[in-house]
Amino acid sequence: MLLTSNLAFSQWERIFKDPMTTAAAIDRLVHHSVILELNVPSYRLEASKRRQEAQSEAQAVHEPAP
């Protein structure tokens, strides 16, 4: 099984709300697991920023000057 998250384990309480449930879920997931932590920029976030910039530029071109 492969599981990915953009949240650190310490932030998983935002999802589960209950500290005991959070600890239990993490414990079961990481038991006998290999954890790969990649500290690289998010490709989806970068693509979204580029898309938004392109849309803003396109709107600026099509807006009439005052």
N, CA, C and O atoms as a DFTB+ gen file, in Angstrom:
264 C
 N C O
     1  1       0.843      -1.156       0.000
     2  2       0.000       0.000       0.000
     3  2       0.900       1.234       0.000
     4  3       1.949       1.250       0.644
     5  1       0.488       2.237      -0.711
     6  2       1.186       3.519      -0.757
     7  2       0.233       4.577      -0.252
     8  3      -0.904       4.676      -0.714
     9  1       0.697       5.368       0.697
    10  2      -0.113       6.429       1.275
    11  2       0.695       7.714       1.220
    12  3       1.860       7.739       1.617
    13  1       0.084       8.773       0.733
    14  2       0.775      10.058       0.673
    15  2      -0.034      11.102       1.433
    16  3      -1.257      11.015       1.543
    17  1       0.684      12.085       1.952
    18  2       0.039      13.174       2.672
    19  2       0.928      14.400       2.581
    20  3       2.154      14.290       2.557
    21  1       0.310      15.557       2.533
    22  2       1.094      16.781       2.569
    23  2       1.154      17.342       3.988
    24  3       1.656      18.445       4.204
    25  1       0.639      16.573       4.958
    26  2       0.694      16.971       6.357
    27  2       1.677      16.088       7.117
    28  3       1.753      14.881       6.886
    29  1       2.419      16.697       8.016
    30  2       3.267      15.927       8.916
    31  2       2.382      15.189       9.912
    32  3       1.250      15.605      10.162
    33  1       2.888      14.094      10.484
    34  2       2.098      13.346      11.460
    35  2       1.617      14.250      12.590
    36  3       0.515      14.064      13.105
    37  1       2.422      15.215      12.973
    38  2       2.049      16.109      14.072
    39  2       0.825      16.965      13.738
    40  3       0.207      17.535      14.637
    41  1       0.474      17.059      12.466
    42  2      -0.677      17.862      12.051
    43  2      -1.913      17.016      11.733
    44  3      -2.939      17.556      11.319
    45  1      -1.825      15.714      11.920
    46  2      -2.944      14.836      11.586
    47  2      -4.129      15.010      12.523
    48  3      -5.223      14.548      12.201
    49  1      -3.953      15.658      13.668
    50  2      -5.091      15.897      14.555
    51  2      -6.111      16.818      13.893
    52  3      -7.275      16.840      14.293
    53  1      -5.690      17.569      12.896
    54  2      -6.642      18.393      12.142
    55  2      -7.657      17.515      11.420
    56  3      -8.799      17.925      11.209
    57  1      -7.245      16.316      11.045
    58  2      -8.110      15.400      10.302
    59  2      -8.983      14.584      11.257
    60  3     -10.202      14.532      11.095
    61  1      -8.363      13.953      12.244
    62  2      -9.069      13.035      13.129
    63  2      -9.716      13.713      14.336
    64  3     -10.632      13.152      14.937
    65  1      -9.256      14.898      14.696
    66  2      -9.784      15.710      15.803
    67  2      -9.500      15.138      17.193
    68  3      -9.359      15.905      18.145
    69  1      -9.414      13.841      17.334
    70  2      -9.186      13.211      18.636
    71  2      -7.737      12.717      18.713
    72  3      -7.319      11.927      17.867
    73  1      -6.969      13.160      19.701
    74  2      -5.566      12.747      19.803
    75  2      -5.371      11.235      19.892
    76  3      -4.407      10.706      19.338
    77  1      -6.269      10.533      20.578
    78  2      -6.135       9.071      20.703
    79  2      -6.369       8.381      19.359
    80  3      -5.655       7.442      19.008
    81  1      -7.362       8.844      18.617
    82  2      -7.633       8.277      17.294
    83  2      -6.463       8.560      16.357
    84  3      -6.057       7.695      15.580
    85  1      -5.930       9.765      16.433
    86  2      -4.787      10.141      15.603
    87  2      -3.590       9.244      15.903
    88  3      -2.971       8.702      14.987
    89  1      -3.271       9.090      17.168
    90  2      -2.134       8.255      17.567
    91  2      -2.328       6.808      17.123
    92  3      -1.387       6.172      16.649
    93  1      -3.545       6.284      17.275
    94  2      -3.833       4.909      16.872
    95  2      -3.682       4.731      15.358
    96  3      -3.106       3.745      14.899
    97  1      -4.198       5.684      14.593
    98  2      -4.095       5.595      13.125
    99  2      -2.637       5.630      12.684
   100  3      -2.216       4.827      11.851
   101  1      -1.873       6.556      13.238
   102  2      -0.453       6.660      12.870
   103  2       0.289       5.395      13.272
   104  3       1.096       4.878      12.500
   105  1       0.023       4.890      14.482
   106  2       0.675       3.679      14.965
   107  2       0.434       2.507      14.017
   108  3       1.363       1.767      13.693
   109  1      -0.799       2.338      13.577
   110  2      -1.116       1.218      12.683
   111  2      -0.530       1.405      11.290
   112  3      -0.163       0.432      10.631
   113  1      -0.445       2.637      10.846
   114  2       0.106       2.892       9.511
   115  2       1.618       2.699       9.454
   116  3       2.141       2.188       8.464
   117  1       2.317       3.101      10.500
   118  2       3.784       3.086      10.427
   119  2       4.399       1.789      10.937
   120  3       5.598       1.576      10.756
   121  1       3.616       0.917      11.567
   122  2       4.141      -0.356      12.055
   123  2       4.626      -1.187      10.869
   124  3       3.851      -1.486       9.961
   125  1       5.878      -1.552      10.876
   126  2       6.520      -2.313       9.793
   127  2       6.476      -1.568       8.456
   128  3       6.398      -2.197       7.401
   129  1       6.526      -0.252       8.494
   130  2       6.469       0.550       7.270
   131  2       7.818       1.154       6.942
   132  3       8.700       1.261       7.793
   133  1       7.952       1.537       5.719
   134  2       9.084       2.343       5.275
   135  2       8.525       3.726       4.992
   136  3       7.610       3.878       4.182
   137  1       9.070       4.727       5.651
   138  2       8.581       6.093       5.478
   139  2       9.590       6.864       4.640
   140  3      10.766       6.961       4.990
   141  1       9.117       7.403       3.544
   142  2       9.933       8.246       2.678
   143  2       9.424       9.669       2.810
   144  3       8.288       9.971       2.445
   145  1      10.270      10.534       3.334
   146  2       9.878      11.923       3.490
   147  2      10.590      12.739       2.417
   148  3      11.818      12.823       2.394
   149  1       9.816      13.327       1.548
   150  2      10.362      14.113       0.450
   151  2      10.111      15.588       0.720
   152  3       8.966      16.041       0.727
   153  1      11.142      16.303       0.933
   154  2      11.019      17.739       1.196
   155  2      11.314      18.512      -0.088
   156  3      12.337      19.184      -0.224
   157  1      10.379      18.387      -1.015
   158  2      10.498      19.068      -2.304
   159  2       9.237      19.885      -2.532
   160  3       8.197      19.594      -1.941
   161  1       9.314      20.898      -3.379
   162  2       8.107      21.690      -3.675
   163  2       7.016      20.817      -4.306
   164  3       7.304      19.861      -5.026
   165  1       5.793      21.159      -4.027
   166  2       4.657      20.443      -4.571
   167  2       4.492      20.786      -6.054
   168  3       4.385      21.956      -6.419
   169  1       4.474      19.760      -6.899
   170  2       4.275      19.983      -8.329
   171  2       2.884      20.536      -8.600
   172  3       2.724      21.418      -9.444
   173  1       1.879      20.033      -7.900
   174  2       0.507      20.508      -8.110
   175  2       0.367      21.965      -7.701
   176  3      -0.296      22.744      -8.386
   177  1       0.992      22.341      -6.581
   178  2       0.915      23.725      -6.127
   179  2       1.591      24.654      -7.128
   180  3       1.050      25.712      -7.449
   181  1       2.744      24.280      -7.617
   182  2       3.451      25.098      -8.606
   183  2       2.644      25.225      -9.895
   184  3       2.557      26.313     -10.465
   185  1       2.059      24.133     -10.356
   186  2       1.250      24.170     -11.580
   187  2       0.023      25.059     -11.383
   188  3      -0.362      25.799     -12.288
   189  1      -0.587      24.985     -10.211
   190  2      -1.751      25.813      -9.915
   191  2      -1.381      27.299      -9.910
   192  3      -2.128      28.127     -10.432
   193  1      -0.243      27.632      -9.327
   194  2       0.215      29.030      -9.307
   195  2       0.456      29.543     -10.723
   196  3       0.073      30.665     -11.053
   197  1       1.093      28.718     -11.561
   198  2       1.356      29.123     -12.954
   199  2       0.044      29.330     -13.703
   200  3      -0.091      30.282     -14.472
   201  1      -0.926      28.439     -13.480
   202  2      -2.226      28.547     -14.139
   203  2      -2.940      29.833     -13.716
   204  3      -3.517      30.527     -14.554
   205  1      -2.904      30.149     -12.429
   206  2      -3.544      31.365     -11.926
   207  2      -2.867      32.609     -12.488
   208  3      -3.547      33.571     -12.846
   209  1      -1.541      32.603     -12.569
   210  2      -0.819      33.740     -13.130
   211  2      -1.177      33.940     -14.594
   212  3      -1.361      35.071     -15.045
   213  1      -1.274      32.842     -15.337
   214  2      -1.618      32.929     -16.754
   215  2      -3.038      33.477     -16.929
   216  3      -3.293      34.274     -17.832
   217  1      -3.957      33.048     -16.064
   218  2      -5.330      33.549     -16.140
   219  2      -5.390      35.034     -15.807
   220  3      -6.123      35.786     -16.450
   221  1      -4.619      35.463     -14.803
   222  2      -4.586      36.879     -14.437
   223  2      -4.027      37.725     -15.564
   224  3      -4.530      38.812     -15.848
   225  1      -2.981      37.220     -16.203
   226  2      -2.378      37.952     -17.330
   227  2      -3.361      38.027     -18.498
   228  3      -3.463      39.064     -19.155
   229  1      -4.080      36.943     -18.759
   230  2      -5.045      36.937     -19.863
   231  2      -6.183      37.912     -19.589
   232  3      -6.646      38.594     -20.503
   233  1      -6.635      37.985     -18.349
   234  2      -7.695      38.936     -18.003
   235  2      -7.210      40.364     -18.138
   236  3      -7.963      41.226     -18.590
   237  1      -5.978      40.635     -17.760
   238  2      -5.426      41.993     -17.856
   239  2      -5.321      42.440     -19.316
   240  3      -5.511      43.619     -19.616
   241  1      -5.025      41.527     -20.208
   242  2      -4.910      41.844     -21.628
   243  2      -6.277      42.185     -22.210
   244  3      -6.384      43.070     -23.059
   245  1      -7.321      41.495     -21.765
   246  2      -8.662      41.675     -22.330
   247  2      -9.484      42.773     -21.668
   248  3     -10.555      43.117     -22.168
   249  1      -9.015      43.331     -20.559
   250  2      -9.745      44.411     -19.902
   251  2      -9.482      45.734     -20.610
   252  3      -8.338      46.035     -20.951
   253  1     -10.520      46.519     -20.834
   254  2     -10.316      47.805     -21.509
   255  2      -9.581      48.789     -20.585
   256  3      -9.765      48.766     -19.368
   257  1      -8.771      49.626     -21.165
   258  2      -8.022      50.622     -20.395
   259  2      -8.976      51.726     -19.949
   260  3      -9.905      52.053     -20.687
   261  1      -8.778      52.317     -18.758
   262  2      -9.687      53.388     -18.286
   263  2      -9.523      54.680     -19.049
   264  3     -10.215      55.657     -18.764
